[in-house]
């Protein structure tokens, strides 16, 4: 039994047995199937003092590069956790409503 999720799919429980492909056993978060989700784009940038900082961007559903979008930022202090390929419900709900959402770390984080 394992819990699995990605940036576009909410967490559910899965069962893997005898080397067979895991089968989903819960459907607790099926409401997310009605909401357009987008993959988080992980990127790095340098702070003014040269420190490398990791961030994740959720572009609005139906993103068009030539259009301006409002941006909501969430700042994370780290290093106990980091932005990753997991469901960020606040960002997905904003993206579904036409906002861009960026998750910023205040310090450099090592992703393993």
Buried (B, 14 or more C-beta within 10 A) or exposed (E): EEEEBBBBBBBBBBEEEEEEEEEEEEEEBEEBEEBEBBEBEBEEEEEEEEEEBBBBBBBBBEEEEEEEBEEBEBEBEBEEEBBBBBBBEEBBBBBBEEBBBBBBBEEBBEEE
